[in-house]
Amino acid sequence: MLSNILHAGWSVDRVNHSEVYSDHGKHTNWAESYFSRLRRMVVGQHHNVSPQYLRQYANQAAWLEDNRRTDNGGLAHMLVANAMEAPVSRSWKGYWQRAA
């Protein structure tokens, strides 16, 4: 069962919505908000996303979601600092040349 696979890799809590809406801060609003923002990002900014790169776009949307209260200067600083510390990405290196 898929839910058991999730429990093997992550700390997952469940809420029985037939009993309560929220159980000590556990609810589905954050997941729904994330997927809503991801859909708007794909439709509004990228217009099309290749299934090959969907995971990377979803990771970017998750990073933006996690840091949405950080000002633009702070986001730029974090982005540049992380880029300077990261090794060369084998999946993104030269992707514009493969598309031609």
C-alpha positions as a printed NumPy array, in Angstrom:
array([[  0.   ,   0.   ,   0.   ],
       [  1.297,   3.477,  -0.919],
       [  0.73 ,   4.981,   2.532],
       [  2.961,   2.315,   4.089],
       [  5.721,   3.211,   1.615],
       [  5.411,   6.86 ,   2.673],
       [  5.721,   5.91 ,   6.345],
       [  8.943,   4.005,   5.573],
       [ 10.66 ,   7.131,   4.196],
       [  9.077,  10.056,   6.033],
       [  7.392,  10.983,   9.254],
       [  3.734,  10.962,   8.215],
       [  0.712,  11.764,  10.371],
       [ -2.928,  11.148,   9.55 ],
       [ -6.072,  13.085,  10.358],
       [ -9.476,  11.44 ,  10.25 ],
       [-11.513,  14.312,   8.789],
       [-14.792,  12.615,   9.647],
       [-13.87 ,  13.23 ,  13.294],
       [-11.845,  16.474,  13.328],
       [-10.728,  19.127,  10.833],
       [ -7.299,  19.65 ,  12.383],
       [ -5.459,  17.543,  14.932],
       [ -2.838,  19.574,  16.827],
       [ -1.746,  21.469,  13.71 ],
       [ -1.952,  18.503,  11.324],
       [ -4.165,  19.243,   8.314],
       [ -4.104,  19.199,   4.502],
       [ -4.123,  22.952,   3.857],
       [ -0.348,  23.203,   3.366],
       [ -0.279,  20.386,   0.816],
       [ -3.231,  21.883,  -1.056],
       [ -1.578,  25.319,  -0.979],
       [  1.673,  23.871,  -2.355],
       [ -0.018,  22.063,  -5.25 ],
       [ -2.065,  25.158,  -6.054],
       [  1.088,  27.301,  -6.213],
       [  2.861,  24.636,  -8.292],
       [  0.006,  24.575, -10.833],
       [ -0.029,  28.394, -11.042],
       [  3.767,  28.442, -11.489],
       [  3.626,  25.925, -14.339],
       [  0.726,  27.615, -16.126],
       [  1.687,  31.227, -15.432],
       [  5.489,  31.248, -15.638],
       [  6.679,  28.191, -17.519],
       [  3.632,  27.476, -19.743],
       [  4.924,  23.944, -20.318],
       [  6.944,  21.517, -18.206],
       [  8.599,  18.407, -19.56 ],
       [  7.877,  15.317, -17.453],
       [ 11.636,  14.72 , -17.467],
       [ 12.18 ,  17.911, -15.43 ],
       [  8.942,  17.951, -13.393],
       [ 10.772,  16.832, -10.243],
       [ 13.161,  19.805, -10.47 ],
       [ 10.296,  22.258, -11.024],
       [  8.46 ,  20.756,  -8.031],
       [ 11.627,  21.081,  -5.918],
       [ 11.915,  24.745,  -6.914],
       [  8.276,  25.339,  -6.01 ],
       [  8.82 ,  23.594,  -2.654],
       [ 11.873,  25.776,  -1.947],
       [  9.904,  28.911,  -2.799],
       [  7.034,  27.679,  -0.604],
       [  9.391,  27.053,   2.319],
       [ 10.984,  30.506,   1.93 ],
       [  7.933,  32.515,   0.818],
       [  8.203,  34.934,   3.762],
       [ 11.856,  35.772,   2.992],
       [ 12.47 ,  39.061,   1.185],
       [ 13.851,  39.061,  -2.383],
       [ 17.346,  40.092,  -1.265],
       [ 17.468,  37.202,   1.196],
       [ 16.263,  34.765,  -1.472],
       [ 18.924,  35.991,  -3.907],
       [ 21.631,  35.645,  -1.25 ],
       [ 20.541,  32.096,  -0.356],
       [ 20.306,  31.116,  -4.032],
       [ 23.801,  32.36 ,  -4.891],
       [ 25.321,  30.861,  -1.718],
       [ 23.74 ,  27.462,  -2.433],
       [ 24.804,  27.589,  -6.098],
       [ 28.416,  28.32 ,  -5.172],
       [ 28.533,  25.395,  -2.726],
       [ 26.806,  22.839,  -4.987],
       [ 28.669,  20.505,  -7.355],
       [ 27.93 ,  20.504, -11.09 ],
       [ 24.498,  19.038, -11.762],
       [ 24.675,  16.147, -14.188],
       [ 20.959,  16.436, -15.007],
       [ 20.987,  20.206, -15.741],
       [ 24.479,  20.615, -17.25 ],
       [ 24.022,  21.522, -20.926],
       [ 20.231,  20.976, -21.02 ],
       [ 19.773,  23.881, -23.491],
       [ 22.14 ,  22.143, -25.919],
       [ 20.147,  18.882, -25.794],
       [ 16.911,  20.712, -26.642],
       [ 18.265,  22.001, -29.975]])
